[in-house]
Amino acid sequence: MNTQQNWLTIVKLGGSVITHKNRSPPEVDAASIERIVRELSCHRGSLLIVLGGGAHGHQAAKEYGFDDPSTSSRRLIAGIPMIHRNMTILSSTICDVLLNNGFPAVVIPPFCFVHMSNGEVTNYSLETIRLALAERFVVVTHGDVCFDSKRGAAILSGDRLVIILANELAADCVLVGTDVDGVFDDDPHNNPDARLIPVINGSTNNEFSLPHAGPSRSIDVTGGMGTKIQELLHLHNPQTFAAVFNLTVPGRLKQLLAGDTNVCCTRVIPYTLDG
């Protein structure tokens, strides 16, 4: 795993960890955020943090019908201010904690640089992110609502954003923090005998699927573990160190950032470009 100072690490902070997903109105998990930021302090090199929406994104998205394909474009567009406001609150809260701990953090929201069509990303500009990373800033971005030329508005998931950023910016390390130890052969919340899958290799498991890893138990309009893995399998560089790990367990993020490859997690090895 790469640990050199000029290498880029992308860390996804799962919404189920940084927010209380089942509380309404949305609340941040302040204690978890403080601990996570302390663990990030061991990192040396460029750092880009992607936030999952958690309660802040998913509750408002569901309220405005983003989980229902029959919702009108006017209704979806009407949801933009509330969803983006909620994500701004979440990202600003985390940015404040980063700044208070000595990180030169800046928030760059996708609403301002991504356009979509029929739910798919069609164009984006990463120039501001590139400039910020070149200045050694810690960039914070997040899942967000964006304008969509066909639907009016659509949700860009944090998982999809991670892959776009990792591929375009040639990330060396992608760490996806969730509320479970990694990928299991069944839902570990419901089945205590579910087994952790230590490695998923896209080049040898091209038919890989996760029949039991659907959306999380709380409101989630962007899919669950299966979506995360399918996204990670499409990293362009098969040498990128990619892992799904339990961000709720103190110390695991710090271990991964320090280059410990024996941490309990699921390694994801992407498809080869000709695969």
PERAMO-V446040 format. One record per residue. RES is the residue in three letters. SS is DSSP state (~ for helix, > for strand, _ for the rest). PSI is psi in whole degrees, 0 to 359 (999 if undefined). OMEGA is omega in radians with two decimals (* if undefined). Layout:
# PERAMO-V446040
RES&SS&PSI&OMEGA  RES&SS&PSI&OMEGA
This chain:
# PERAMO-V446040
MET&_&141&-3.07  ASN&_&138&3.10  THR&_&4&-3.09  GLN&_&154&-3.01  GLN&_&340&-3.11  ASN&_&8&-3.14  TRP&_&150&-3.07  LEU&>&129&3.04  THR&>&132&3.03  ILE&>&126&3.11  VAL&>&122&3.05  LYS&>&123&3.09  LEU&>&109&-3.07  GLY&_&138&-3.12  GLY&~&332&3.13  SER&~&348&3.13  VAL&~&321&-3.05  ILE&~&353&3.03  THR&>&164&2.98  HIS&_&95&-2.92  LYS&_&337&-3.09  ASN&_&7&3.11  ARG&_&138&3.11  SER&_&128&0.03  PRO&_&165&-3.04  PRO&_&143&3.08  GLU&_&140&3.03  VAL&>&154&3.03  ASP&_&89&-3.01  ALA&~&319&-3.11  ALA&~&318&3.13  SER&~&319&-3.12  ILE&~&316&3.12  GLU&~&316&-3.14  ARG&~&316&-3.13  ILE&~&316&-3.14  VAL&~&322&3.09  ARG&~&322&3.13  GLU&~&328&3.12  LEU&~&341&-3.05  SER&_&343&3.14  CYS&_&352&-3.06  HIS&_&140&3.05  ARG&_&121&-3.11  GLY&_&185&3.13  SER&>&141&-3.06  LEU&>&129&3.08  LEU&>&124&-3.08  ILE&>&127&3.10  VAL&>&128&-3.10  LEU&>&135&2.92  GLY&_&160&-3.06  GLY&_&325&-3.10  GLY&~&213&-3.13  ALA&~&326&-3.05  HIS&~&323&-3.13  GLY&~&314&-2.95  HIS&~&324&-3.12  GLN&~&313&3.14  ALA&~&323&3.12  ALA&~&319&3.10  LYS&~&319&3.14  GLU&~&324&-3.11  TYR&_&11&2.96  GLY&_&22&-3.13  PHE&_&346&3.08  ASP&_&3&-3.09  ASP&_&113&-3.09  PRO&_&346&-3.14  SER&_&357&-3.14  THR&_&136&-3.11  SER&_&156&3.13  SER&~&325&-3.14  ARG&~&322&3.11  ARG&~&318&3.12  LEU&~&315&3.13  ILE&~&323&3.13  ALA&~&336&-3.14  GLY&_&348&-3.07  ILE&~&309&-3.06  PRO&~&317&-3.10  MET&~&316&-3.13  ILE&~&313&-3.12  HIS&~&323&3.08  ARG&~&313&-3.13  ASN&~&318&-3.14  MET&~&329&3.07  THR&~&319&3.10  ILE&~&314&-3.13  LEU&~&311&-3.09  SER&~&325&3.12  SER&~&323&3.11  THR&~&314&-3.13  ILE&~&322&3.10  CYS&~&321&3.11  ASP&~&317&-3.14  VAL&~&319&3.10  LEU&~&312&-3.14  LEU&~&319&-3.13  ASN&~&341&3.13  ASN&_&17&3.01  GLY&_&6&3.10  PHE&_&132&3.08  PRO&_&74&-2.98  ALA&>&143&3.03  VAL&>&145&3.11  VAL&>&129&3.10  ILE&_&101&-3.02  PRO&_&140&3.13  PRO&~&333&3.11  PHE&~&331&-3.07  CYS&~&352&-3.09  PHE&_&3&-3.12  VAL&>&137&2.98  HIS&>&148&-3.07  MET&>&164&3.05  SER&>&120&-3.12  ASN&_&39&3.08  GLY&_&358&-3.14  GLU&>&144&3.10  VAL&>&128&-3.13  THR&>&323&3.07  ASN&>&157&-3.11  TYR&>&156&3.09  SER&_&121&-3.12  LEU&_&14&-3.05  GLU&~&317&-3.14  THR&~&320&3.10  ILE&~&317&3.11  ARG&~&316&-3.13  LEU&~&319&-3.13  ALA&~&316&3.11  LEU&~&323&3.12  ALA&~&331&3.10  GLU&_&8&3.11  ARG&_&24&3.01  PHE&_&152&2.95  VAL&>&117&-3.09  VAL&>&129&3.05  VAL&>&126&3.02  THR&>&185&-2.96  HIS&>&164&2.93  GLY&_&149&-2.99  ASP&>&170&2.97  VAL&>&140&-3.10  CYS&>&157&3.03  PHE&>&143&-3.11  ASP&>&124&-3.03  SER&_&338&3.13  LYS&_&317&-3.04  ARG&_&345&-3.03  GLY&>&309&3.09  ALA&>&153&3.12  ALA&>&160&3.12  ILE&>&127&2.98  LEU&>&114&-3.10  SER&_&153&3.05  GLY&~&327&3.13  ASP&~&318&3.10  ARG&~&320&-3.13  LEU&~&321&3.11  VAL&~&315&-3.08  ILE&~&318&3.10  ILE&~&312&-3.11  LEU&~&317&-3.12  ALA&~&318&-3.12  ASN&~&317&-3.09  GLU&~&327&-3.08  LEU&~&4&3.11  ALA&_&54&3.14  ALA&_&143&3.12  ASP&_&337&-3.07  CYS&>&132&3.11  VAL&>&116&-3.12  LEU&>&119&-3.08  VAL&>&108&-3.11  GLY&>&130&3.14  THR&>&193&3.11  ASP&_&16&3.04  VAL&_&167&-3.02  ASP&_&345&-3.11  GLY&_&218&3.14  VAL&>&132&-3.13  PHE&>&165&3.10  ASP&_&357&3.03  ASP&_&173&-3.11  ASP&_&111&-3.09  PRO&_&341&3.09  HIS&_&329&-3.08  ASN&_&337&-3.06  ASN&_&106&-3.11  PRO&_&345&3.14  ASP&_&4&3.12  ALA&_&140&-3.07  ARG&_&136&3.09  LEU&>&136&3.05  ILE&>&109&-3.01  PRO&_&329&-3.11  VAL&>&134&2.98  ILE&>&115&-3.08  ASN&>&110&-3.11  GLY&_&333&-3.10  SER&_&337&-3.12  THR&_&348&3.14  ASN&_&59&-3.05  ASN&_&343&3.11  GLU&_&18&-3.06  PHE&_&134&3.06  SER&_&164&-3.13  LEU&_&80&-3.07  PRO&_&335&-3.09  HIS&_&356&-3.05  ALA&_&71&3.11  GLY&_&205&3.14  PRO&_&156&3.14  SER&_&168&-3.05  ARG&_&333&3.07  SER&_&178&-3.05  ILE&_&127&-3.13  ASP&_&112&-3.09  VAL&_&4&-3.05  THR&_&6&-3.13  GLY&_&177&-3.07  GLY&_&222&-3.05  MET&~&321&3.14  GLY&~&319&3.12  THR&~&318&3.14  LYS&~&315&-3.08  ILE&~&317&3.14  GLN&~&324&3.08  GLU&~&312&-3.09  LEU&~&329&3.13  LEU&_&346&-3.13  HIS&_&19&2.94  LEU&_&138&-3.07  HIS&_&326&-3.06  ASN&_&109&-3.14  PRO&_&349&3.10  GLN&_&352&3.11  THR&_&130&3.06  PHE&>&115&-3.13  ALA&>&135&-3.11  ALA&>&145&2.99  VAL&>&127&-3.02  PHE&>&170&-3.10  ASN&>&105&-3.10  LEU&_&347&3.12  THR&_&346&-3.13  VAL&_&116&-3.13  PRO&_&135&3.05  GLY&_&339&-3.05  ARG&~&319&3.09  LEU&~&315&3.14  LYS&~&319&3.12  GLN&~&315&-3.14  LEU&~&318&3.12  LEU&~&332&3.13  ALA&_&356&3.09  GLY&_&12&3.13  ASP&_&110&-3.11  THR&_&4&3.13  ASN&_&9&3.13  VAL&_&143&3.06  CYS&_&116&-3.10  CYS&>&180&2.97  THR&>&117&3.03  ARG&>&139&3.09  VAL&>&118&3.12  ILE&>&117&-3.00  PRO&_&163&2.97  TYR&_&146&2.97  THR&_&157&-3.06  LEU&_&334&3.12  ASP&_&8&-3.12  GLY&_&999&*
